[in-house]
Amino acid sequence: MIDDPRYPVGKFLKPNSVSLEQLEQYIQEISMAPGQLREAVRGLDDPRLDTPYRQGGWTVRQVVHHLPDSHANAYVRFKLALTEHEPLVRTYEEKLWAELPEAKSAPVEISLALLEALHARWLSCIRGLSPEAFKRTYRHPVSGLTSLNELLALYSWHGRHHVAQITSLCRRNGWK
């Protein structure tokens, strides 16, 4: 049991290397994330969607809208790494994106549908690649050189991480 509500599945640990079995696990987790997110928020009304998952944290609604924002950035980075030699990618101000009006008030269905479509497209790309392709890299201004194996590890964790924030809140409050 993780005591820190910010990291209910633990903090991300960057792998030193990625085996074919781990890669398949990451891909499987990425494929399951949209459905798990949809299930996590199923039946939540607006007051519950507007409840922070922890004191000082984002609301459930903001977490839901954050996932396709973040995963869209990952998808673009993934495609850049496949088509360019060590491209330099941009950062984005995720905390500020979460404060924009649609992140604070738009229906979650918009982002649930976007995440489903985005992951379907991403997985279509992923499943057509050779294991060698996942060794391609991009350069991030903060975290440096990152392989596509590492990106998939991060985003398989990222989906589980945010779904667990929501499901932990629901459990703590007896909502489901």
C-alpha positions as CSV (number, residue, x, y, z in Angstrom):
1,M,0.0,0.0,0.0
2,I,1.4,3.4,-1.0
3,D,0.8,6.1,1.6
4,D,1.3,9.1,-0.7
5,P,-1.9,10.0,-2.5
6,R,0.1,11.8,-5.2
7,Y,1.6,8.4,-6.2
8,P,-0.8,5.6,-5.4
9,V,1.1,3.2,-7.7
10,G,4.5,4.6,-6.7
11,K,6.8,7.0,-8.5
12,F,7.9,6.3,-12.0
13,L,11.2,4.4,-12.2
14,K,13.0,4.7,-15.5
15,P,14.1,1.3,-16.6
16,N,17.8,0.7,-17.3
17,S,16.9,-1.6,-20.2
18,V,13.6,-2.9,-21.6
19,S,13.1,-6.6,-22.6
20,L,10.6,-7.7,-25.2
21,E,8.3,-8.9,-22.5
22,Q,8.4,-5.6,-20.7
23,L,7.8,-3.8,-24.0
24,E,4.7,-6.0,-24.5
25,Q,3.5,-5.2,-21.0
26,Y,3.9,-1.4,-21.6
27,I,1.9,-1.7,-24.8
28,Q,-0.8,-3.7,-23.1
29,E,-1.0,-1.2,-20.3
30,I,-1.3,1.7,-22.8
31,S,-4.0,-0.2,-24.6
32,M,-6.0,-0.6,-21.4
33,A,-5.6,2.9,-20.1
34,P,-8.6,4.6,-21.9
35,G,-11.0,1.9,-20.7
36,Q,-9.7,2.0,-17.2
37,L,-10.1,5.8,-17.1
38,R,-13.6,5.5,-18.4
39,E,-14.5,2.9,-15.8
40,A,-12.8,5.0,-13.0
41,V,-15.1,8.0,-13.7
42,R,-18.3,6.0,-14.6
43,G,-21.2,7.3,-12.6
44,L,-19.4,10.3,-11.1
45,D,-21.6,13.4,-11.1
46,D,-20.3,16.9,-11.5
47,P,-19.7,17.5,-7.7
48,R,-17.6,14.4,-7.6
49,L,-15.8,15.2,-10.8
50,D,-14.9,18.6,-9.3
51,T,-13.4,17.0,-6.1
52,P,-9.6,17.1,-5.8
53,Y,-8.1,13.7,-5.7
54,R,-6.0,14.9,-2.8
55,Q,-5.7,18.1,-0.8
56,G,-4.1,20.7,-3.0
57,G,-4.3,18.4,-6.1
58,W,-6.2,18.6,-9.3
59,T,-9.9,17.7,-9.5
60,V,-10.9,14.4,-11.0
61,R,-12.1,16.4,-14.1
62,Q,-8.7,18.1,-14.4
63,V,-7.0,14.7,-14.2
64,V,-9.2,13.3,-16.9
65,H,-8.5,16.2,-19.2
66,H,-4.8,16.1,-18.4
67,L,-4.4,12.5,-19.7
68,P,-5.1,13.2,-23.4
69,D,-3.1,16.5,-23.2
70,S,-0.1,14.6,-21.9
71,H,-0.5,11.5,-24.1
72,A,-1.0,13.7,-27.2
73,N,2.4,15.2,-26.5
74,A,3.9,11.7,-26.0
75,Y,2.3,10.6,-29.3
76,V,3.9,13.5,-31.2
77,R,7.3,12.9,-29.5
78,F,7.0,9.2,-30.5
79,K,6.3,10.0,-34.1
80,L,9.1,12.6,-34.2
81,A,11.5,10.1,-32.9
82,L,10.5,7.6,-35.6
83,T,10.9,10.1,-38.4
84,E,13.8,12.3,-37.4
85,H,17.2,11.8,-35.9
86,E,17.2,12.6,-32.2
87,P,14.7,15.5,-32.5
88,L,14.6,18.1,-29.8
89,V,11.0,18.1,-28.4
90,R,9.2,20.8,-26.5
91,T,8.1,20.9,-23.0
92,Y,4.7,22.2,-22.1
93,E,3.3,23.8,-18.9
94,E,0.9,21.0,-17.8
95,K,0.0,22.8,-14.6
96,L,-1.1,25.8,-16.6
97,W,-3.0,23.6,-19.1
98,A,-4.9,22.2,-16.2
99,E,-6.0,25.7,-15.2
100,L,-7.5,26.5,-18.6
101,P,-11.3,26.8,-18.7
102,E,-12.0,23.5,-20.6
103,A,-9.8,21.5,-18.2
104,K,-11.8,22.9,-15.2
105,S,-15.3,22.7,-16.7
106,A,-15.7,20.7,-19.9
107,P,-17.6,17.4,-19.8
108,V,-15.1,14.5,-19.2
109,E,-16.6,12.6,-22.2
110,I,-14.7,14.9,-24.5
111,S,-11.4,13.8,-23.1
112,L,-12.4,10.2,-22.6
113,A,-13.3,10.0,-26.4
114,L,-10.1,11.8,-27.3
115,L,-7.9,9.5,-25.2
116,E,-9.6,6.4,-26.8
117,A,-9.1,7.7,-30.3
118,L,-5.5,8.9,-29.6
119,H,-4.6,5.5,-28.1
120,A,-6.1,3.6,-31.0
121,R,-4.1,5.6,-33.4
122,W,-0.9,5.3,-31.3
123,L,-1.3,1.6,-30.9
124,S,-1.8,1.2,-34.6
125,C,1.6,2.8,-35.1
126,I,3.2,0.9,-32.3
127,R,2.0,-2.5,-33.3
128,G,3.6,-2.1,-36.8
129,L,7.1,-1.5,-35.5
130,S,10.1,-3.8,-35.1
131,P,11.7,-4.2,-31.7
132,E,14.7,-2.2,-33.1
133,A,12.5,0.9,-33.7
134,F,11.8,1.3,-30.0
135,K,15.5,2.1,-29.5
136,R,15.1,5.3,-31.5
137,T,15.4,8.4,-29.4
138,Y,14.4,12.1,-28.9
139,R,16.0,14.8,-26.9
140,H,14.0,16.4,-24.1
141,P,15.2,19.7,-22.7
142,V,14.9,18.5,-19.1
143,S,15.3,14.7,-19.1
144,G,17.7,14.5,-22.0
145,L,18.0,11.6,-24.5
146,T,15.0,9.3,-24.2
147,S,14.3,6.1,-26.1
148,L,10.9,5.1,-27.3
149,N,11.2,2.1,-24.9
150,E,11.5,4.6,-22.1
151,L,8.7,6.7,-23.3
152,L,6.4,3.7,-23.4
153,A,7.5,2.7,-19.9
154,L,6.7,6.2,-18.7
155,Y,3.3,6.4,-20.4
156,S,2.2,2.9,-19.3
157,W,2.9,4.1,-15.7
158,H,1.3,7.5,-16.4
159,G,-2.1,6.1,-17.3
160,R,-2.1,3.7,-14.3
161,H,-0.9,6.5,-12.0
162,H,-3.7,8.9,-12.8
163,V,-6.4,6.2,-12.9
164,A,-5.2,5.1,-9.4
165,Q,-5.5,8.7,-8.2
166,I,-9.2,8.7,-9.2
167,T,-10.0,5.1,-7.9
168,S,-8.2,5.8,-4.6
169,L,-10.3,8.9,-4.1
170,C,-13.5,6.9,-4.9
171,R,-12.5,4.2,-2.4
172,R,-11.6,6.7,0.3
173,N,-15.0,8.4,-0.1
174,G,-17.0,5.2,-0.5
175,W,-18.2,6.3,-4.0
176,K,-18.0,2.9,-5.6
